[in-house]
Amino acid sequence: MTDLTKLGVAAIRSGVASGEFTAVEVATAFNANVAAAKALNAFIVETPEKAIEAARAVDSDRAAGKPLGKMAGVPIGMKDLFATEGVQTTAASHILEGFVPTYESTVSANLWKAGAGMLGKLNLDQFAMGSSNETSYFGNVISPWRRNDGSNAALAPGGSSGGSSSAIAARLCPAATGTDTGGSIRQPAAFVGISGIKPTYGRCSRWGIVAFASSLDQAGPMARDVRDCAIMLEAMAGFDPKDATSLDLPVPEWEAGLSGDLRGKKVGIPREYRLDGIDEDIAAMWDNGIAWLKDAGAEIVEISLPHTKYALPAYYIIAPAEASSNLARYDGVRYGLRDLPDGAGLQDMYAATRAAGFGAEVRRRIMIGTYVLSAGFYDAYYTQAQKVRALIARDFEAAWAQCDLILAPTAPSAAFGLGEKTSDPLAMYLNDVFAVPASLAGLPAMSVPGGLDKQGLPLGLQIVGKALDEQGVLNAGLAIEERAGFTAEAEKWW
């Protein structure tokens, strides 16, 4: 039999439905890979029994001739930001260690309903704050990739969805959930040579997802290829009355609509993204991407997004401000960690709990957020940042008069070594320079593998689309995938 862990979502679903193999066989194979890959530290909690339980239900339905769901027989990894009933949910933070929800997030519930099973809860940057998965209380995730220079340096899998990216690239799961606030699906996908899409803000419910920045957070799928992302996104998305920002719209059939034919489409190349000193491997890959989309029938046009240079500063005011507000609920009173020094009062308990429970990066962002929201600084920082956000959204609106999609790199570099950027937060924040504008505007954006750099590491191309045009984004991603012919994999060392 084929090595089942080499298969993606579509192939597993098809094989289970046809009876070529059982869902239990698939779950068993992936459970074994998860158990043997502790060195990657991709999972915070492993749930092999959940994967088997869901697989048995699928096999039973198939035997009874019942219709199977979109994800039937596919075991997945669940980013530990999604509340899972009866299974610890921590957001990779000490302050939530031991918290076991009594409810299920809407996105995970949708996936279980579609026939998926859970292999475990995936590691991430603490409260999704980070670009390298080095801020997790449970230790950093390690990328399965290595540079080809013989150094064997441990590399970052990207962040915040680093457990998701590492697990998929190492074949510990065929697909995983991610969340994207300012690039946390796209940048990790680019770093490990997989695909990931952040849908339009509101496509996937935020209910039951631990909040970072509520006006930016959006769940999305990460998988080995574009078709698998389309299948999983269909299962995840949908209106949810429990989320006030959820879009009350039918879920399109993205998988059925996939086509790499881009004739009649115009693809914009933003001149502001051609940064001075851009990495030559990134620039070459971008040029390749342009040629591939031309070959698919698209017309290439140069566009301007003039407020791009203000996107990162605006994001790092708005996101910490919302984080400061959202994370105020973690106080040691209702759930999670409680640090109560002898003779301490309520205020002392708050301070001790938050100091012990939050990591350095989370504390930094809470302090920045509290500062920009404080009296005297609110108008100078937060209000200005929101005005800039409106201008960035307006830039995209103006661009859509000239083009249907936008092509850019996903990240300014390939994966960097663990520890290389932790001492300089600003250098770390610059990882999001290409990803943040689409997040601020709430637009769908996807990363697909575009090739390897000189050190043999994956690089990602990013497609940004109009609001609600996930189909256009997926189709452009497919056109690139078909022409890039990316088949490189990390050599097993773990």
N, C-alpha and C positions, 0 to 999 in steps of 0.2 A: 504494500500500500504506500501511496505518496506520504511523505512527511507532512502530516496535517498542519504543522505549525508554519509551513512555508506558504500556506494559502491565505488569501485575503477574505474580506467579508463576503463578496459576491460568490467566490468559489466555494466557501464553506456553506453558505445558504443553499446554493445549487446542489452540492453534493449530499447534504442532509435531506433535501426535498426529494432527490432522485433515489435515495437509498444506497448510494455508493459507499457511504459510511454513516455512522450514527453520531448524533450530537454528543452523546456521552463519550465516544472515542475522541472527539475533538476537544472537549473540555478536559479530559484526562491528559491528553498530549500537552495542552497549554499549561495545565496545573504543574506538570513535571518540569516544564521550562522555567516557570516562575520559581519553583522550589530550588532549582539549581543555579539561580542567578542572584544570590544574595549580594555578591560583590558589587552589583550595580546600584543597590539600595533604592530601586525604583518603587517598591511597595512599602507602605507604612503598615498595612494590615493585609494579610492574605486570606481569601475566603474560598478555598477549593470546594468546600461543601455547597456553597451557593451556586457555583458554576455547574456542579454535577446535578444539583436539584433542578435548575432551570433546564438543563439538557435532557434530563429524564422526562420532564413535562413536554418538551418538544417531540421527543421520540414517541411518547405515548399518543400525542395528538396526531402525529403522522400515521401511526399504526391504526388509529381509529378513523383515518380519512378526513380529519378536521382540517380546515384551512390554516396555513402557517403564516406567521407574521413576517414583516419585512426583515427582521434580524434573527429569524428562527435558527437556533443552533449555534449562534455566534457568541463566544465568550469574550467579554471586553474588560478593560481596566477602567475604574471610575476614579477620576481625580478627587482627592480627599477634601474637596470644597463642597461637594454635593452631599446633602444629608441623606443617609441610608438607614432605614428603619432597622434597629437592632444591631447595627454595626458602627463601631467607633468612627466619629467624624471630627477631625481636629484642625483642619486648615493648616496643618503642619506646625501648629503652635502649642507650646507648653500650657498656655492658658486654657485650651480646650481639651487637653489630654484626658482621656477617660470619659469624654462626653459621648453618650450613646443616644441618638435621636429616637423619638417614639413616632416619627413620621418619615415620609419619603419625599425627596425633592420631585418636582413635576417632571423634570427631564429624565431622571433615572427611572421614575415610574413608567414614563412613556416607553423607555427602552425595554424594561422588563415585559411590558404588555406586548411589545413587538417580537418577543421571543429571545432577547439577549440574556446572557447570564453574567454574573460578576465574579471575576478572578480575584479581585481585591481592590483596596483603596490605594491610589497612587500618590507618591510623594510630590511635593511642590514647594515653591518659595512660600515662606510663612505668610498667611493671609493673601497669597498671590502677589506679594510685593517683592519683585526681583526679576532679574534677567538671566540668571545662571543656576538657579536651584541651590544656591549656597546659603540661603537664609532660613532653611528648614530647621526646626528644633530637632528633627529626627536624623540629621546629617545630610550632607549633599548627595544628590544623585550623580552618578558618573555616566558619561556618554559611552556607548559601546564602541564608538569610533576612536581611532588613534591616528596621529600624524604619521606620514610615511618616512619621517626623518630618523626613525629608530629611537626617538627619545622616550617613547612610552609614557609621556606626560598624561595625567588624567585630564580629560576635557569636559567642559561644561556642556550639558545637554540642552541649554537654553532655559528660559523661564518665562512665566512661572510654571508652565505645564511641563516641567522637565522630567517628571516621573512618567508622564504619558508618552513623551517623545522617545525617551530611552527604552521604555518597554516595547513599543512598536518596532523600533529599529532593531532591537535584539530578539524579536520574535517571541516575546513573552505574552503578547496579545496581538490579535489582528487589527484592533482598533481601540480607541480610548476616547473618553470625553476630555475636553479641555475647556478653559474659560479664557477670554481675551478682553482685557481692560485697555491695554495700550500696545498689544502685540504678543500676548502670552500664549496664543495658539500658533501664530505665524512664525515668530522667531525660533521657537524650539523645533518646529517642523523643518525649517530651513537648515538648522544646525545638524540634524541627523538624517536628512535626505528622505523625508516623508512629506505627505500632503496634509494640509489643515485649513479649514475655512471658518472665519468669523462671519456669521450671517448678519443681515441687517439688524440693528438694535430693535429688540422686541419680538423677533422671530421665535426665539426660544425663551421659555419662562425662566425668570430669575428666582421663583419661589423655591425655597429650600436650598439655595446656594448661599454659602457664607459670603456676606457682602464685603466688598472692598470699596469701590466707587460706583454707587448705584446708577448714575446716569451714563456709565461707560461699560459696566460689566455685561458680557454676553457669552453664553455657552455655545460651543460648536464641536464638531467632530474632528478627530485626527486619525488618519489611516494611511495605508501604504500607497493608495492611488486615488485619483479623482472620483472614479465610479464609487468606490467604497465610501468616500466622504459624502457623496450625494445620497446613497442608500441610508447612511446613518443619520444624516441631517433630516431626511424625511421622517424618520422614526422619532427624532428628538423634538422637532418643531411643533408648533400649534398654539392656538389661543388658550390662555389660562386666566379665568376670572380672578384668581388669587394674586395675580401680578398686574398692578395698575398700568404698567408700561407694555404689557403684552399686546401684540397686534391681533385684532379680531379679523383674521383673514384665513381663507382655506390654505392648506399646505400644498404647494405645487408638486407635480410628479417630476422631480428633478432628474431622477435616474432615467426615466423614459425619454426625457427631453434632451439627453446628452448628445452633443454633436460637435465634432472638431472642425466643422466647416464654418469659417468666419467671413464668408463673402458678404459684402454689404455692411460690414461692421468697421467702425473707425476706432483705432486704438491711440490714445494720447500718451505722449512721452513728456513728463513735466520737466522743464528745463531747470527748475530750482532743485531737483533731486540730483543733478550732476554736480555733486559737491567737489570743491577743490581738494585735490589729493585723494580722490576716491581710489580704493584698492583696485589695482589693475585687473585682478581676476574677476572682481565684481563687475567692473566696467565691460570686460570681454563677454561675460555671461549675459549681461543686459543686452549687448549688441546681438548676441546669438538669439535671445528671446525675441527681439524685434524682427530678425530675419525669419524665425519660425512662424510668427504671427502673420507676417507678409505672405509666407508660403501657404498659410491656411486661408488666404484670401482677404485678410484684413488690410485696410488702408492705414498707414502710420502717419499721425499728425503731431506736430510739436504743440504743446499747450503750456500755459502758465498757471501756477498756483502760488500767487505772489506772497501770501502770508505764511508759507511753509516754515520759514525760519523762526516764526513765533510759536509753532505748534508745541514743541517740546517744553519751553518755559510755561506755556499756558496749561499743558497737561500736568506738569509737576507742581502746579498750584491747585488746580481743580481736583485731581485725584486724591492728594493728601488731605484736602479740605473735607471731602466726602468721607475719607477713611477716618479722620478725626471724629466725625459725627457718628459713623457706623460702629466704630470700635469702642465708643463710650459705654456700650451695654456690657462689656466684659469687665466686671467690677468685683467679682468674688462673692456676689450675693446669691444669684440664682442658679448658676451652673458653672462647671469647669473648676479651675484652680481657685483656692482660697488661701491666702497667706495672712495669718492673723498673729502678729508678734504678741508676746505676753504684755498684758495691760494696755493693748492698743485700742483706740477708738475706731469709729467707722471710717473717718478720713484716712487714718493710718492704714487700715485694712485695704482700702482702695489703692493707696499708693504702693504698699508692699506687694499686693497681688499683681498689679499692672507692671511693676518693675521686674518681678520675678517671671511673669508669664509671657511678656512680649519680648521678642528679640530686638537687637540693635537697630535693624533697618525699619522694623515696624514702629519702634519708639521714635526714630528720626522722622518718619513720615507723619506720625501723629503730632509731633511738635511743630513741624512745618505747617500742617493743616490747621492746628489750633491758632498758630500765630497769624496766618493769613485771614482767619475768620474773626480775629479779635477786634474790638472797638478801636478805631483809629487806623486800622490796616485793611479792613474789609473792602472799602472802596478802592484803595490803592492797589490791592493785589487781586482779591477774588472777583470783584466786579469787572476789573480790567480783563482778567483772564476769560471771563464769560463773554465779554465783547469780542475778544480775539477769536474765541471758539466760533462765534456767529460769523465772523469774517472768513474763517477757514471753511465753514460749511458753504458760505456764499461763493468762495473760490471754486469749489467742486460744482456747484450749480451752474456757474458760468462756463466751466469746462465741458459740461454735458451738452452745451449748445454746439460744441465742436467734435465731440467724440462720444463713443458708447462705453468704452472701458479705458482703464489707465494701467500701464505696465511700468513697474519699477523693481529695484532689488527689494528683498524682504528685510535684510539686515546689512549693515555696512562692512561686515567681515564674516569669515567662517568662524566656527566654534573656537573659543579661546581656552586657555588652560585654567583649571580651577585655581583660585588664589591670585590670578594675574590682575584682576580689576577690583578686588574687594576693598583695597585701601583707598580707592578713588571713586566715590559714589557718582561723580559727574561722568567719568569715563564709562561707568556701568549704564547710566541713564541714556547715554548716546546710542546704545544698542537699539533703542526704540525709535530712532530718528525717522526711519521710513514708514514705520507701522502706525505711529500715533495719529497722523492727520486723519486717516480713515476712521479711527476710533472716535475722535472728537466729533466727526460728522455723522457717526452712526451708520456708516456704509458697509456693505458686504465686501470682504477682502479675503484673498486666498493665497497661500504659499504653495508652490509646487517645485520639485527639485529641478535645478537648471544646469547642474554639472558639478565638477570637482575643481578645487583650487590646486595650486602647485604642490601643496602638502597632502593632497589626496583626500581633502575634507569636503563634504557637501556644501553647496551654495543654493539659495532659494530665490526664485522669481516670484514677485507679488503682482496679483491682478486685483484692481479695485473696480467696483461697479456702482451703478446707480442704486439708490435705495430700492429694495425688493427685487433687484435683478440678480439673484443668486444663480439663475440659469445661465446668464451671460458670463458670469465669473467662472462657473464650473466648465462651461464650454471652452472658454479661452484657456483654462487650466488643462483641459483635455487636449487641446491643439498643441500646447507646449509639451505635454507628457508624451504624445505620439511622436513628436519630432526630436525631443531631447534624448529619447531612448535610454533613460537613466535606469541602470540595473545594478549599480554599485551597492555593495553591502559591507557592513563592518565585519572584519575578520574576528572570529570568536576568540576571546582571551579570558572571559569571565567564568 
